[in-house]
Structures are given as C-alpha cells and as structure tokens.
Amino acid sequence: MTIRVLIADDQSLVRAGFRMILDAEPDIEIAGEAPDGEQAVAAARSLRPDVVLMDVRMPVMDGIEATRRLAGPGRADPVKVVILTTFDLDEYVVEALRAGASGFLLKDAPPDDLVEAVRVVADGNALLAPSVTRKLLDKFAQRLPAPSADPAPRLAGLTERETEVLTLMARGLSNAEIAASLFVGEATVKTHVSRVLMKLGLRDRVHAVIFAFESGLIRPASG
C-alpha cells in the first residue's frame, strides 16, 4: 500500500529535499506541499494524506496550531502528524505532542530516518522511543499547561495491572522491560498497553505518557 505524504514547511529548499528523498521510495508518494500552517490544514483536509510532515515555525499559522486543528483532541478523523524540528526548538516538542502529533523528527536527520519515520507513523505507531519520551517530558513538563479536564475518572477505569503498565510506560520502559518488571510475557504487556490506550481514548504510548504526567500518576524528575 502506498503511503501518501503532505510536506508543510515554509522553506522551498527543505520541501524539495524531502520530496526528492521520499519520491525515491516505491511505497511513498507526495500528496502535496504547503508553505504555511493555514495552507497545510486546508491541504490535509482536502487531500487526506496518510502522514503530514509539519514544520514548527511557519508564517500565517505555526505548526503546533495546524497540528491541533488536524489531530487535536476531539477530532473525529485525525491526521497523523510528524513535527519537524531542530535542536534549539525542543521546547516545542511536548506542546506539539499534546496537540496531537504522533512524534517528531530532526530536520537534519539522515534520509533513512526520514523514510523510516514516515513508515512508522503511517503504520500507527509513535515515533518516540520510550526513553526519549521520558527525557523530553522530564525536561519540559513545567511548560505543559494545566489539563482542561480532570483525568482522574478516566484513571479510575483502569485495572490495577493496567495502571502499573501505564506507570512503567511513563517511566520510559519498553514493552520488554515492562514484561521483565512484572514477570509476564511481552505479548501480555502489548495487550495491556492496547487496553490502556483504548480505555483512556489515547492514540499511542506517547500520549499515554503525557496523560500520566497530567493526571499526576507520575511526577517529572527534578532538575
């Protein structure tokens, strides 16, 4: 199956470079391009790409607001968004994830990483490794605005074991590490993770980790 990608970046050279890399892949095609957030939202809604590569800093509308409009809470048919960033823009990553992004990619990442990112997100997975997720949230948790609704009732719907799994996910453990910690099989952990996501109405484990922070289930590391 062909993966259709929309590239949103205000720099034409960046868009051209990404297009060249992705067009070379037999299972990926470019559905369109957009030079700003507003046009990215319009293009994504009309073209319905499988993945949007979204720059953070763009004119008219920034990438975070564009992501929120395409993939934010309450969207009936959210679009999968990968945020494009640079090292000095890391403070925007968590905000973008809360806005509904499925992950992020450094703009200077090797071509193979770009291709892999598109395939991973198109397949329904989050782009951040658990340890990376935890480090980002630890570093920038103080920037997170207060949640708009009390998540406690949603936590109450989890079983004790599911709450354990959510806590371990939020601490940056992989499925294999969670399985070892709880003395269960990895397949069992995958089942628990799926149930946690379903019960909490979350798209992937990245958003489960953010939920764990917001709900007070875990606290970010100090310093």
Residue frames as qw, qx, qy, qz and C-alpha x, y, z in Angstrom:
[[0.000, 0.887, 0.462, 0.000, 0.00, 0.00, 0.00],
 [0.413, 0.471, -0.012, 0.779, 1.29, 3.46, -0.93],
 [0.353, -0.624, -0.414, 0.561, 1.84, 5.99, 1.87],
 [0.238, 0.764, 0.274, 0.533, 0.71, 9.48, 0.87],
 [0.510, -0.406, -0.273, 0.708, 2.67, 12.34, 2.48],
 [0.111, 0.934, 0.197, 0.275, 2.00, 16.07, 2.76],
 [0.615, -0.045, -0.198, 0.762, 5.07, 18.27, 3.35],
 [0.118, -0.945, -0.254, -0.170, 4.45, 21.51, 5.25],
 [0.612, -0.390, -0.004, 0.688, 7.46, 23.84, 5.52],
 [0.192, 0.934, 0.114, -0.280, 7.97, 27.49, 4.64],
 [0.161, -0.659, 0.580, 0.451, 11.36, 26.80, 3.06],
 [0.803, 0.469, -0.123, -0.345, 11.06, 25.62, -0.52],
 [0.364, 0.554, -0.748, 0.045, 14.51, 24.01, -0.44],
 [0.336, -0.198, 0.826, -0.407, 13.51, 21.90, 2.58],
 [0.769, 0.297, 0.323, -0.464, 10.33, 20.78, 0.85],
 [0.669, 0.591, -0.396, -0.215, 12.27, 19.94, -2.31],
 [0.099, 0.485, -0.850, 0.181, 14.82, 17.94, -0.35],
 [0.517, -0.015, 0.736, -0.437, 12.18, 15.91, 1.47],
 [0.777, 0.452, 0.065, -0.434, 10.29, 15.36, -1.78],
 [0.484, 0.595, -0.631, -0.116, 13.41, 14.05, -3.50],
 [0.108, -0.317, 0.899, -0.283, 14.14, 11.60, -0.67],
 [0.566, 0.150, 0.654, -0.480, 10.59, 10.31, -0.33],
 [0.699, 0.527, -0.122, -0.468, 9.84, 10.15, -4.05],
 [0.297, 0.511, -0.801, -0.099, 12.68, 7.67, -4.39],
 [0.305, -0.082, 0.888, -0.335, 10.80, 5.15, -2.23],
 [0.205, -0.132, -0.815, -0.526, 8.43, 2.77, -4.08],
 [0.270, -0.527, -0.802, 0.079, 5.86, 2.75, -1.26],
 [0.154, -0.636, -0.320, 0.685, 5.72, 6.53, -0.67],
 [0.304, 0.542, 0.429, 0.655, 4.26, 9.32, -2.77],
 [0.102, -0.179, -0.245, 0.948, 3.96, 13.07, -2.15],
 [0.119, 0.676, 0.727, -0.003, 0.31, 14.08, -1.94],
 [0.124, 0.904, 0.205, 0.354, 1.11, 17.79, -1.77],
 [0.502, 0.011, -0.299, 0.811, 3.08, 20.63, -0.21],
 [0.193, -0.906, -0.348, -0.144, 2.23, 23.68, 1.87],
 [0.442, 0.446, -0.255, 0.736, 4.32, 26.78, 2.73],
 [0.181, -0.351, 0.408, -0.823, 2.45, 27.72, 5.91],
 [0.149, 0.076, 0.897, -0.410, 0.24, 26.22, 8.60],
 [0.530, 0.385, 0.272, -0.705, -3.04, 27.52, 7.24],
 [0.610, 0.440, -0.478, -0.454, -2.43, 26.02, 3.82],
 [0.144, 0.228, -0.957, 0.110, -1.23, 22.81, 5.47],
 [0.377, 0.194, 0.715, -0.556, -4.55, 22.45, 7.29],
 [0.625, 0.483, 0.004, -0.613, -6.54, 23.11, 4.12],
 [0.466, 0.456, -0.707, -0.274, -4.41, 20.73, 2.06],
 [0.027, -0.131, 0.959, -0.250, -4.55, 17.97, 4.65],
 [0.492, 0.287, 0.563, -0.598, -8.33, 18.21, 4.91],
 [0.663, 0.533, -0.118, -0.512, -8.79, 18.05, 1.15],
 [0.496, 0.505, -0.694, -0.134, -6.06, 15.57, 0.24],
 [0.880, -0.367, 0.160, -0.257, -6.31, 13.31, 3.33],
 [0.463, 0.559, -0.675, 0.131, -2.65, 12.22, 3.34],
 [0.846, -0.260, -0.454, 0.099, -1.53, 9.31, 5.50],
 [0.626, -0.433, -0.193, 0.619, 1.19, 11.43, 7.13],
 [0.169, 0.954, 0.041, 0.244, 1.88, 15.16, 7.38],
 [0.665, -0.062, -0.190, 0.719, 5.47, 16.33, 7.88],
 [0.118, -0.926, -0.295, -0.202, 4.89, 19.60, 9.76],
 [0.424, 0.325, -0.293, 0.793, 7.45, 22.32, 10.44],
 [0.311, -0.580, -0.565, 0.497, 7.04, 24.18, 13.75],
 [0.074, -0.613, -0.052, 0.785, 7.83, 27.73, 12.70],
 [0.289, 0.374, 0.654, 0.590, 5.78, 28.82, 9.70],
 [0.109, 0.002, 0.008, -0.994, 4.03, 32.05, 8.73],
 [0.514, -0.255, -0.389, -0.720, 0.26, 32.67, 8.98],
 [0.845, -0.413, 0.058, -0.336, -0.22, 29.71, 11.35],
 [0.081, -0.604, 0.789, -0.080, 2.50, 27.81, 13.18],
 [0.485, 0.134, -0.842, -0.193, 2.88, 24.06, 13.00],
 [0.010, -0.085, -0.858, 0.506, 1.58, 23.43, 16.51],
 [0.461, 0.317, 0.296, -0.774, -1.74, 25.16, 15.88],
 [0.580, 0.318, -0.526, -0.535, -2.00, 23.45, 12.50],
 [0.290, 0.088, -0.947, 0.105, -1.37, 20.11, 14.21],
 [0.216, 0.178, 0.681, -0.677, -4.03, 20.86, 16.82],
 [0.564, 0.350, -0.002, -0.748, -6.58, 21.55, 14.08],
 [0.618, 0.312, -0.630, -0.351, -5.75, 18.34, 12.25],
 [0.632, 0.025, -0.764, 0.126, -5.02, 15.89, 15.05],
 [0.107, -0.335, 0.511, -0.784, -6.04, 17.54, 18.31],
 [0.141, 0.178, 0.876, -0.425, -8.41, 16.23, 20.99],
 [0.456, 0.495, 0.462, -0.578, -11.92, 15.64, 19.77],
 [0.344, 0.464, -0.522, -0.627, -11.04, 15.28, 16.09],
 [0.881, 0.111, 0.295, -0.353, -13.24, 12.54, 14.69],
 [0.909, 0.348, 0.103, 0.203, -10.81, 11.61, 11.91],
 [0.296, -0.863, 0.275, 0.303, -7.37, 12.89, 12.97],
 [0.704, 0.649, -0.266, 0.115, -4.48, 13.14, 10.56],
 [0.856, -0.331, -0.015, 0.396, -1.14, 11.64, 11.57],
 [0.192, 0.952, -0.146, 0.187, 1.43, 14.41, 12.02],
 [0.808, -0.151, -0.111, 0.559, 5.20, 14.26, 12.40],
 [0.100, -0.985, 0.006, 0.138, 6.67, 17.52, 13.72],
 [0.730, 0.407, -0.097, 0.540, 9.87, 18.70, 12.06],
 [0.383, -0.923, 0.015, 0.030, 12.19, 20.46, 14.47],
 [0.527, 0.579, -0.441, 0.439, 15.78, 21.44, 15.19],
 [0.574, -0.149, -0.622, 0.511, 17.77, 21.01, 18.39],
 [0.080, 0.011, -0.305, 0.949, 17.02, 24.56, 19.51],
 [0.506, -0.206, -0.223, -0.807, 13.28, 24.01, 19.15],
 [0.353, -0.088, -0.922, 0.130, 12.98, 21.05, 21.52],
 [0.134, 0.152, 0.575, -0.793, 10.83, 23.08, 23.91],
 [0.548, 0.172, -0.154, -0.804, 8.04, 22.93, 21.34],
 [0.329, 0.102, -0.913, -0.220, 8.02, 19.16, 21.05],
 [0.001, -0.256, -0.878, 0.405, 5.87, 18.34, 24.08],
 [0.347, 0.430, 0.222, -0.804, 3.38, 21.04, 23.18],
 [0.450, 0.311, -0.577, -0.607, 3.17, 19.58, 19.69],
 [0.223, -0.035, -0.974, 0.016, 2.62, 16.08, 21.07],
 [0.154, 0.369, 0.676, -0.619, -0.18, 17.37, 23.27],
 [0.406, 0.434, -0.111, -0.797, -1.66, 18.99, 20.17],
 [0.882, 0.253, 0.257, -0.303, -1.93, 15.51, 18.65],
 [0.416, 0.668, -0.597, -0.157, 1.35, 14.89, 16.84],
 [0.992, -0.074, -0.082, -0.057, 2.48, 11.28, 16.60],
 [0.818, -0.258, 0.083, 0.507, 6.13, 12.15, 17.04],
 [0.101, 0.952, -0.159, -0.242, 8.93, 14.39, 15.90],
 [0.861, 0.211, 0.163, 0.432, 11.93, 14.29, 13.62],
 [0.313, -0.673, 0.171, 0.648, 15.01, 16.48, 13.50],
 [0.544, 0.788, -0.007, -0.288, 15.26, 18.39, 10.24],
 [0.220, 0.722, -0.644, -0.127, 18.86, 17.31, 9.74],
 [0.785, -0.158, 0.583, -0.136, 18.09, 13.62, 10.27],
 [0.173, -0.265, 0.816, 0.485, 19.62, 11.22, 7.73],
 [0.510, 0.115, -0.444, -0.728, 17.41, 10.35, 4.74],
 [0.435, -0.096, -0.894, -0.046, 16.88, 6.80, 6.02],
 [0.053, -0.258, -0.692, 0.673, 15.49, 8.20, 9.29],
 [0.372, 0.224, -0.033, -0.900, 13.02, 10.37, 7.39],
 [0.549, 0.052, -0.683, -0.479, 11.78, 7.41, 5.38],
 [0.355, -0.152, -0.884, 0.265, 11.53, 5.23, 8.48],
 [0.113, 0.198, 0.457, -0.860, 9.65, 7.98, 10.35],
 [0.514, 0.131, -0.270, -0.804, 7.01, 8.17, 7.63],
 [0.580, -0.017, -0.783, -0.225, 6.56, 4.39, 7.62],
 [0.225, -0.119, -0.804, 0.537, 6.44, 4.09, 11.42],
 [0.253, 0.223, 0.335, -0.880, 3.77, 6.77, 11.83],
 [0.550, 0.124, -0.452, -0.691, 1.76, 5.59, 8.83],
 [0.507, -0.049, -0.860, -0.017, 1.66, 2.16, 10.47],
 [0.573, -0.664, -0.320, -0.357, 0.01, 3.68, 13.53],
 [0.752, -0.315, -0.334, 0.473, 2.99, 3.79, 15.86],
 [0.200, -0.970, 0.026, 0.134, 4.50, 6.66, 17.81],
 [0.650, 0.655, -0.240, 0.303, 7.85, 7.97, 16.62],
 [0.130, -0.756, 0.498, -0.404, 9.49, 8.48, 20.00],
 [0.606, 0.036, -0.760, 0.230, 11.36, 5.72, 21.79],
 [0.582, -0.695, -0.422, -0.020, 10.16, 5.36, 25.40],
 [0.615, -0.378, -0.165, 0.672, 13.41, 6.70, 26.86],
 [0.215, 0.222, 0.217, 0.926, 13.34, 9.72, 24.56],
 [0.332, -0.664, -0.474, -0.473, 9.74, 10.41, 25.50],
 [0.630, -0.642, -0.356, 0.251, 10.58, 10.37, 29.18],
 [0.516, -0.169, -0.017, 0.839, 13.60, 12.65, 28.79],
 [0.033, 0.412, 0.336, 0.846, 11.57, 15.19, 26.85],
 [0.470, -0.696, -0.433, -0.327, 8.74, 15.19, 29.36],
 [0.662, -0.485, -0.283, 0.496, 11.12, 15.40, 32.30],
 [0.416, -0.027, 0.075, 0.906, 12.83, 18.39, 30.75],
 [0.089, -0.203, -0.268, -0.938, 9.78, 20.30, 29.61],
 [0.253, -0.518, -0.817, 0.031, 6.95, 19.19, 31.90],
 [0.150, -0.519, -0.369, 0.757, 6.91, 22.61, 33.56],
 [0.094, 0.163, -0.356, -0.915, 5.91, 24.10, 30.20],
 [0.138, -0.350, -0.876, -0.301, 2.79, 21.99, 29.95],
 [0.361, -0.301, 0.041, -0.882, -0.39, 23.98, 30.54],
 [0.413, -0.028, 0.756, -0.507, -2.86, 22.57, 33.03],
 [0.043, 0.224, 0.916, 0.330, -5.15, 19.89, 31.56],
 [0.316, -0.208, -0.208, -0.902, -8.55, 21.18, 30.53],
 [0.790, -0.324, -0.219, -0.472, -10.44, 18.42, 32.32],
 [0.503, -0.528, 0.629, -0.269, -9.87, 16.31, 35.42],
 [0.565, 0.319, -0.719, -0.249, -8.43, 12.99, 34.19],
 [0.267, -0.279, 0.816, -0.430, -8.95, 11.17, 37.49],
 [0.790, 0.162, 0.343, -0.481, -12.24, 9.48, 36.45],
 [0.758, 0.509, -0.367, -0.176, -10.51, 8.05, 33.39],
 [0.164, 0.486, -0.816, 0.268, -7.70, 6.64, 35.53],
 [0.550, -0.144, 0.624, -0.535, -10.28, 5.00, 37.76],
 [0.864, 0.304, -0.022, -0.401, -11.41, 2.92, 34.79],
 [0.504, 0.516, -0.692, 0.040, -8.08, 1.10, 34.63],
 [0.912, -0.321, -0.255, 0.023, -7.40, -2.14, 36.44],
 [0.554, -0.765, 0.269, 0.186, -4.55, -2.28, 38.94],
 [0.741, -0.059, 0.464, 0.481, -2.33, -4.07, 36.43],
 [0.438, 0.715, 0.331, 0.434, -3.18, -1.59, 33.67],
 [0.192, -0.977, 0.053, -0.073, -2.26, 1.28, 35.98],
 [0.694, -0.497, 0.389, 0.346, 1.05, -0.46, 36.69],
 [0.669, 0.304, 0.454, 0.505, 1.72, -0.78, 32.97],
 [0.186, 0.914, 0.196, 0.304, 0.86, 2.89, 32.37],
 [0.435, -0.874, 0.188, 0.108, 3.19, 3.94, 35.18],
 [0.719, -0.268, 0.467, 0.439, 6.06, 1.88, 33.78],
 [0.532, 0.613, 0.383, 0.440, 5.45, 3.25, 30.28],
 [0.029, -0.980, -0.060, -0.189, 5.65, 6.76, 31.69],
 [0.573, -0.712, 0.336, 0.228, 8.95, 5.90, 33.36],
 [0.283, 0.734, -0.518, -0.335, 10.39, 5.14, 29.94],
 [0.507, -0.206, 0.836, 0.033, 10.34, 1.34, 29.98],
 [0.383, 0.218, -0.673, -0.594, 9.95, -0.59, 26.75],
 [0.860, -0.123, -0.166, -0.466, 7.45, -3.45, 26.46],
 [0.781, 0.142, -0.570, 0.213, 10.25, -5.96, 27.07],
 [0.186, 0.275, -0.574, 0.748, 11.38, -4.10, 30.19],
 [0.582, -0.247, 0.156, -0.759, 7.82, -3.86, 31.47],
 [0.896, -0.022, -0.382, -0.225, 7.40, -7.59, 30.93],
 [0.598, 0.179, -0.626, 0.468, 10.55, -8.33, 32.93],
 [0.098, -0.298, 0.430, -0.847, 9.48, -5.97, 35.71],
 [0.687, -0.128, 0.159, -0.697, 6.03, -7.54, 36.04],
 [0.298, -0.200, 0.933, -0.015, 7.17, -11.14, 35.37],
 [0.693, 0.477, 0.443, -0.311, 4.79, -11.57, 32.44],
 [0.631, 0.214, 0.542, 0.513, 5.22, -12.18, 28.73],
 [0.099, -0.229, 0.211, 0.945, 5.79, -9.36, 26.27],
 [0.160, -0.346, -0.719, -0.581, 2.61, -10.30, 24.42],
 [0.319, -0.658, -0.650, 0.207, 0.68, -9.80, 27.66],
 [0.238, -0.484, -0.099, 0.836, 2.22, -6.35, 28.04],
 [0.002, -0.045, -0.520, -0.853, 1.20, -5.43, 24.50],
 [0.257, -0.549, -0.754, -0.255, -2.37, -6.44, 25.34],
 [0.332, -0.663, -0.447, 0.501, -2.32, -4.29, 28.49],
 [0.183, -0.286, 0.170, 0.925, -0.92, -1.33, 26.55],
 [0.103, -0.275, -0.664, -0.687, -3.65, -1.65, 23.95],
 [0.325, -0.647, -0.689, -0.002, -6.32, -1.75, 26.65],
 [0.314, -0.539, -0.234, 0.746, -4.85, 1.29, 28.41],
 [0.065, -0.091, 0.371, 0.922, -4.92, 3.26, 25.17],
 [0.216, -0.421, -0.737, -0.483, -8.46, 2.16, 24.39],
 [0.362, -0.653, -0.621, 0.238, -9.83, 2.91, 27.86],
 [0.271, -0.577, -0.119, 0.761, -8.18, 6.32, 28.04],
 [0.480, 0.820, 0.308, -0.050, -9.07, 7.21, 24.47],
 [0.203, -0.791, 0.400, 0.416, -5.43, 7.81, 23.53],
 [0.711, 0.623, -0.237, -0.226, -3.78, 7.32, 20.16],
 [0.779, 0.337, -0.455, 0.271, -0.41, 5.90, 21.17],
 [0.738, -0.392, -0.371, 0.404, 2.00, 5.40, 24.04],
 [0.311, 0.231, -0.097, 0.917, 3.45, 8.90, 23.70],
 [0.351, -0.493, -0.141, -0.783, 0.09, 10.40, 24.56],
 [0.786, -0.449, -0.424, -0.019, -0.33, 7.83, 27.32],
 [0.610, -0.090, -0.323, 0.718, 2.89, 9.11, 28.88],
 [0.007, -0.332, -0.002, -0.943, 1.70, 12.71, 28.64],
 [0.614, -0.514, -0.351, -0.485, -1.59, 11.67, 30.23],
 [0.767, -0.317, -0.457, 0.320, 0.30, 10.03, 33.09],
 [0.350, 0.064, -0.222, 0.908, 2.11, 13.31, 33.77],
 [0.244, -0.369, -0.165, -0.882, -1.04, 15.42, 33.52],
 [0.704, -0.460, -0.440, -0.315, -3.06, 13.12, 35.73],
 [0.343, -0.716, 0.465, -0.393, -0.43, 13.20, 38.47],
 [0.993, -0.078, -0.085, -0.036, 0.17, 9.45, 38.21],
 [0.788, -0.075, -0.059, 0.609, 3.88, 10.22, 38.00],
 [0.111, -0.952, 0.009, 0.285, 5.94, 13.33, 38.62],
 [0.646, 0.691, -0.202, 0.254, 8.63, 14.66, 36.30],
 [0.770, -0.169, -0.226, 0.572, 12.19, 14.34, 37.51],
 [0.173, -0.963, -0.043, 0.203, 13.54, 17.43, 39.19],
 [0.304, -0.693, 0.450, 0.474, 16.42, 19.27, 37.58]]
